Every structure is written in structure tokens, then in C-alpha cells.
């Protein structure tokens, strides 16, 4: 069994590996639990906290073993990356942006984040940069397809949402979810 410190490092790498498998495997994530990367992150942060505060923490070894078991599908690959690097480069695991930004659900008012008559919304201050989105108006999912009606465009690099053939109107209910 690896040391607690090694388990933490393996979990960091396993988190990325599981996320990559899910993203590359399409709609159902190749059978991998879509919440696994987040679960690995949460359990790892708990083990890191306990390990950093006191190596005598009562359940730290059991929790670390649980974390290692969660990484089971990725342990060999993570160990290899940890000890040998990839392509001759030794990787130093870092914490990825694991948190999805909170969904935005609001009514267009005189003081909302988009005002009546506006057609552009900058979501970079809300943490949406780098994510794709699902966008709803009045609880109806909107489309990026220009079929002659209202549609929108989204630039995930700048987090700019642009409305076409419509503007925000008082009373509109806008709901925005970040997705990968």
C-alpha cells in the first residue's frame, strides 16, 4: 500500500484521468461515474487537510485507503505518470478548476446582470470562462442554430453570450448552466 502522501498524488492524477475518460467517451461517459472526478477531489481534499494538520488523525489511513480504492481504475497509469512522467517530462500535479460555476437563474429587471434591450452578457466574472453552457429563456432551452428565429452564440474563451433576433425583455427568466 502506498504512503498517504503518494495516495494524495495518485488521486490528483486519477482525477484528471477519470475526467478525460468521461469527456472522451461521449454521452454516458464510457460507463464511468460522471461524479467520480468531483468525488476524488472532495475525498482527496479531506485527506490532504487531515494529513497536513496531524498525521495522528484517527481515521486518516482508512480514509486514504478509501481514496486509493476510488482511484483503482487509474492507479497503474497514475503511478506510472507520477514516477516516470509523460513523454520524458515529470509531471507535478496541480489542482484543476474542478468547480462548475453556480447556475444563474434570474429575472430580467432594471438591475439584473443583463438589462432590458441588451443582447450581450459577459459571464467571465461569474466563473463561466472555459465552460460551455446550456441557456434557457422562460424555462425553454435556447439554440445556437440560426433557423431564422431567436438564437444565441457563446464564446467559452471570453464567456460572452450574444443574443440574436431578440433582446432581453423585462420579466424574461434567464437560466444558464455551465457544462463541459
Secondary structure by P-SEA (a helix, b strand, c coil): cccaaaaaaaaaaaaaaaaaaaaaacccccccccaaaaaaaaaaaaaaaaaaaccccccaaaaaaaaaaaacccaaaaaaaaccccccccccccccccccccbbbbccccccccccccccccccccccccbbbbbbcccbbbbccccccccccccccccbbbbccccccccbbbbbbbcc
